[in-house]
């Protein structure tokens, strides 16, 4: 039985900010939300990349879409971007935090600067965008925050201390913020992608580690296609997930099921 007036998975009339939305999983999720009728604000540090992504999506779907440049590590940048998005769209209903980087290597070969760089983008950037949008969501008594965690926020893998540490932090940020904001009808959840063949992972796709610890570790025995993240994003952005708070939706081809 469906609640009167509510169409599950229909995002018509909703508006979303997607950080890191110009490529990889961010762009795939942008396409997914647009296919469900959602208006979009594509956020990216590179203005040209953001504009190209917006143009690409607009050619496929009849939604309102704009691109805004922003460095998610910079609080002033984030606040300016958030206000510009609200002004352009009238209101924002959904925030997807997808901006992220990965630096791999043994801990004794990594620098403190590299570790801090990953943490600043992946953790501080997510925290700042959440902080900026929460007052708007509270004023509307509604919101959806979707953080991009990772299976490496749930299980370990050698030579990944910066990335795994950052994604473990996102898991706990999601749970904590979910509890904090639930009374305002703001649902905070996370997607934990497994081995998606993004630009970030191209360098290890054909390596022995990639074959052993990625393809060989999944039940499906393959890398995920980017489009396979879309269902989880639409679900968490829609009314279908209205009773989910602080949940980790794992999309990993069976990697963590072993």
VEXLO-119298 format. One record per residue (C-alpha): residue number from 0; x, y, z. Coordinates in nm, 3 decimals, padded with zeros to 5 digits. Each point is the difference from the previous one (the first is absolute). Example, Ala and Ser with C-alpha at 12.3 -4.5 7.8 and 13.67 -1.06 7.14 Angstrom:
BEGIN
(0; (01.230; -00.450; 00.780))
(1; (00.137; 00.344; -00.066))
***
This chain:
BEGIN
(0; (00.000; 00.000; 00.000))
(1; (00.143; 00.337; -00.105))
(2; (-00.062; 00.318; 00.196))
(3; (-00.248; 00.237; -00.170))
(4; (00.167; 00.261; -00.220))
(5; (00.348; -00.152; 00.028))
(6; (00.171; -00.156; -00.300))
(7; (00.291; -00.212; 00.110))
(8; (00.324; 00.067; -00.191))
(9; (-00.153; 00.308; -00.171))
(10; (00.222; 00.307; 00.048))
(11; (-00.203; 00.239; -00.214))
(12; (00.015; 00.348; 00.155))
(13; (00.295; -00.089; 00.224))
(14; (00.340; 00.167; -00.032))
(15; (00.337; -00.150; 00.088))
(16; (00.355; 00.121; 00.052))
(17; (00.257; -00.259; -00.109))
(18; (00.362; 00.074; 00.089))
(19; (00.253; -00.167; -00.225))
(20; (-00.286; -00.027; -00.246))
(21; (00.190; 00.054; -00.324))
(22; (00.154; -00.347; -00.037))
(23; (00.012; -00.354; 00.131))
(24; (-00.260; -00.105; 00.255))
(25; (-00.114; 00.359; 00.049))
(26; (-00.088; 00.039; -00.367))
(27; (-00.167; -00.342; -00.006))
(28; (-00.217; 00.093; 00.298))
(29; (-00.082; 00.335; -00.160))
(30; (-00.131; -00.186; -00.306))
(31; (-00.197; -00.233; 00.226))
(32; (-00.169; 00.277; 00.197))
(33; (-00.075; 00.196; -00.318))
(34; (-00.168; -00.309; -00.147))
(35; (-00.232; 00.005; 00.304))
(36; (-00.087; 00.366; -00.065))
(37; (00.236; 00.170; 00.244))
(38; (00.144; 00.347; -00.066))
(39; (00.376; 00.013; 00.049))
(40; (00.283; 00.219; 00.120))
(41; (00.327; -00.152; -00.118))
(42; (00.288; 00.106; 00.225))
(43; (00.362; -00.038; -00.105))
(44; (00.329; 00.181; 00.052))
(45; (00.052; 00.023; -00.376))
(46; (-00.259; 00.238; -00.143))
(47; (00.033; -00.127; -00.358))
(48; (-00.042; -00.366; 00.102))
(49; (-00.311; 00.088; 00.198))
(50; (-00.153; 00.190; -00.290))
(51; (00.070; -00.285; -00.242))
(52; (-00.167; -00.249; 00.235))
(53; (-00.303; 00.224; 00.040))
(54; (-00.031; 00.039; -00.377))
(55; (00.028; -00.378; -00.048))
(56; (-00.278; -00.076; 00.247))
(57; (-00.223; 00.279; -00.128))
(58; (00.010; -00.151; -00.348))
(59; (-00.151; -00.322; 00.136))
(60; (-00.250; 00.114; 00.262))
(61; (-00.246; 00.293; 00.020))
(62; (00.113; 00.119; 00.344))
(63; (00.141; 00.328; 00.127))
(64; (00.375; -00.033; 00.042))
(65; (00.280; 00.239; 00.084))
(66; (00.369; -00.035; 00.081))
(67; (00.179; 00.178; 00.284))
(68; (00.376; -00.003; 00.067))
(69; (00.108; -00.072; 00.357))
(70; (00.295; -00.131; 00.198))
(71; (-00.173; -00.207; 00.270))
(72; (00.302; 00.040; 00.229))
(73; (-00.064; 00.375; 00.021))
(74; (-00.281; 00.105; 00.236))
(75; (-00.060; 00.333; -00.174))
(76; (-00.020; -00.172; -00.339))
(77; (-00.248; -00.253; 00.135))
(78; (-00.222; 00.263; 00.159))
(79; (-00.006; 00.213; -00.317))
(80; (-00.077; -00.304; -00.216))
(81; (-00.279; -00.117; 00.229))
(82; (-00.173; 00.338; 00.004))
(83; (00.037; 00.034; -00.377))
(84; (-00.158; -00.344; -00.046))
(85; (-00.294; 00.087; 00.226))
(86; (-00.053; 00.329; -00.181))
(87; (00.013; -00.161; -00.343))
(88; (-00.231; -00.290; 00.083))
(89; (-00.228; 00.163; 00.255))
(90; (00.070; -00.283; 00.241))
(91; (00.232; -00.297; 00.035))
(92; (-00.138; -00.335; 00.113))
(93; (00.294; -00.236; -00.048))
(94; (00.375; 00.018; 00.058))
(95; (00.229; -00.267; -00.140))
(96; (00.360; 00.022; 00.123))
(97; (00.206; -00.172; -00.267))
(98; (00.310; 00.219; -00.023))
(99; (00.293; -00.220; 00.096))
(100; (00.356; -00.110; -00.075))
(101; (00.218; -00.303; 00.066))
(102; (00.374; -00.023; 00.061))
(103; (00.136; -00.353; 00.037))
(104; (00.324; -00.135; 00.141))
(105; (00.171; -00.155; 00.304))
(106; (-00.019; 00.225; 00.305))
(107; (00.379; 00.038; 00.017))
(108; (00.007; 00.127; -00.357))
(109; (-00.282; 00.253; 00.037))
(110; (00.045; 00.355; 00.123))
(111; (-00.204; 00.176; 00.264))
(112; (-00.100; 00.251; -00.268))
(113; (-00.147; -00.281; -00.213))
(114; (-00.195; -00.141; 00.294))
(115; (-00.134; 00.344; 00.093))
(116; (-00.093; 00.075; -00.362))
(117; (-00.224; -00.308; -00.019))
(118; (-00.157; 00.075; 00.338))
(119; (-00.061; 00.365; -00.090))
(120; (-00.184; -00.081; -00.322))
(121; (-00.185; -00.312; 00.108))
(122; (-00.084; 00.080; 00.363))
(123; (00.026; 00.377; 00.052))
(124; (-00.165; 00.065; -00.336))
(125; (-00.295; -00.222; 00.088))
(126; (-00.034; 00.155; 00.346))
(127; (00.004; 00.354; -00.140))
(128; (-00.267; -00.064; -00.263))
(129; (-00.223; -00.167; 00.259))
(130; (00.051; 00.292; 00.238))
(131; (-00.088; 00.249; -00.273))
(132; (-00.324; -00.169; -00.115))
(133; (-00.141; -00.109; 00.337))
(134; (-00.153; 00.340; 00.096))
(135; (-00.188; 00.003; -00.333))
(136; (-00.121; -00.357; 00.050))
(137; (-00.108; 00.079; 00.356))
(138; (-00.198; 00.303; -00.117))
(139; (-00.183; -00.224; -00.249))
(140; (-00.036; -00.283; 00.252))
(141; (00.121; -00.233; -00.273))
(142; (00.322; -00.120; -00.157))
(143; (00.200; -00.289; -00.136))
(144; (00.376; -00.022; 00.053))
(145; (00.182; -00.280; -00.181))
(146; (00.368; -00.039; 00.082))
(147; (00.235; -00.209; -00.210))
(148; (00.181; -00.233; 00.236))
(149; (00.158; -00.322; -00.127))
(150; (00.034; -00.367; 00.073))
(151; (00.343; 00.107; 00.126))
(152; (-00.182; 00.189; 00.273))
(153; (-00.132; -00.338; 00.116))
(154; (00.288; -00.241; -00.070))
(155; (00.373; 00.045; -00.032))
(156; (00.246; -00.026; -00.289))
(157; (00.374; 00.054; 00.019))
(158; (00.169; 00.309; -00.144))
(159; (-00.317; 00.207; 00.034))
(160; (00.036; 00.175; 00.337))
(161; (-00.095; 00.352; -00.122))
(162; (-00.304; -00.107; -00.200))
(163; (-00.127; -00.270; 00.238))
(164; (00.040; 00.232; 00.299))
(165; (-00.194; 00.272; -00.179))
(166; (-00.283; -00.233; -00.096))
(167; (-00.019; -00.145; 00.350))
(168; (-00.048; 00.357; 00.118))
(169; (-00.280; 00.050; -00.252))
(170; (-00.177; -00.310; 00.133))
(171; (00.003; 00.140; 00.354))
(172; (-00.087; 00.352; -00.116))
(173; (-00.302; -00.142; -00.179))
(174; (-00.122; -00.193; 00.302))
(175; (00.053; 00.289; 00.240))
(176; (-00.153; 00.264; -00.226))
(177; (-00.291; -00.231; -00.075))
(178; (-00.085; -00.017; 00.371))
(179; (00.048; 00.375; 00.039))
(180; (-00.231; 00.101; -00.284))
(181; (-00.272; -00.268; -00.002))
(182; (-00.243; 00.213; 00.203))
(183; (00.011; 00.260; -00.279))
(184; (-00.107; -00.260; -00.261))
(185; (00.350; 00.006; -00.146))
(186; (00.114; -00.348; -00.100))
(187; (00.376; -00.047; -00.003))
(188; (00.134; -00.320; -00.154))
(189; (00.303; -00.118; -00.193))
(190; (00.082; -00.210; -00.302))
(191; (00.299; -00.231; 00.036))
(192; (00.118; -00.076; -00.354))
(193; (00.227; -00.293; -00.060))
(194; (00.226; -00.039; -00.304))
(195; (-00.138; 00.240; -00.258))
(196; (00.219; 00.060; -00.303))
(197; (00.028; 00.375; 00.047))
(198; (00.279; 00.224; -00.122))
(199; (00.143; -00.030; 00.352))
(200; (00.035; -00.378; -00.042))
(201; (00.121; -00.018; -00.360))
(202; (00.364; -00.015; 00.113))
(203; (-00.050; -00.330; 00.186))
(204; (-00.259; -00.162; -00.228))
(205; (00.245; -00.233; -00.175))
(206; (00.252; -00.044; 00.281))
(207; (00.046; -00.320; 00.199))
(208; (-00.143; 00.174; 00.309))
(209; (-00.299; 00.117; -00.199))
(210; (-00.074; -00.349; -00.125))
(211; (00.060; -00.171; 00.334))
(212; (-00.149; 00.244; 00.250))
(213; (-00.275; 00.145; -00.216))
(214; (-00.127; -00.229; -00.273))
(215; (00.097; -00.318; 00.184))
(216; (-00.163; 00.117; 00.322))
(217; (-00.345; 00.071; -00.142))
(218; (-00.275; -00.257; -00.038))
(219; (-00.076; 00.136; -00.347))
(220; (00.368; -00.018; -00.101))
(221; (00.014; 00.337; -00.172))
(222; (00.028; 00.375; 00.043))
(223; (-00.328; 00.187; 00.034))
(224; (-00.127; 00.220; -00.279))
(225; (-00.055; 00.364; 00.097))
(226; (-00.373; -00.019; -00.075))
(227; (-00.037; -00.266; 00.270))
(228; (00.021; 00.268; 00.272))
(229; (-00.312; 00.177; -00.126))
(230; (-00.264; -00.218; 00.164))
(231; (00.141; 00.052; 00.349))
(232; (00.024; 00.377; -00.055))
(233; (-00.358; 00.032; -00.125))
(234; (-00.125; -00.218; 00.285))
(235; (00.170; 00.204; 00.273))
(236; (-00.102; 00.330; -00.161))
(237; (-00.366; -00.100; -00.025))
(238; (-00.294; -00.064; 00.232))
(239; (00.073; -00.372; -00.029))
(240; (00.271; 00.042; 00.266))
(241; (-00.206; 00.208; 00.245))
(242; (00.061; -00.239; 00.291))
(243; (00.375; -00.025; -00.046))
(244; (00.233; 00.190; 00.231))
(245; (00.376; -00.049; 00.024))
(246; (-00.002; -00.302; -00.230))
(247; (00.281; -00.126; -00.221))
(248; (-00.126; -00.123; -00.337))
(249; (00.270; -00.232; -00.131))
(250; (00.037; -00.033; -00.379))
(251; (00.300; -00.226; -00.040))
(252; (-00.083; -00.311; -00.205))
(253; (00.024; -00.218; 00.311))
(254; (00.348; 00.110; 00.112))
(255; (-00.089; 00.053; 00.367))
(256; (-00.238; -00.298; 00.007))
(257; (00.294; -00.242; 00.009))
***
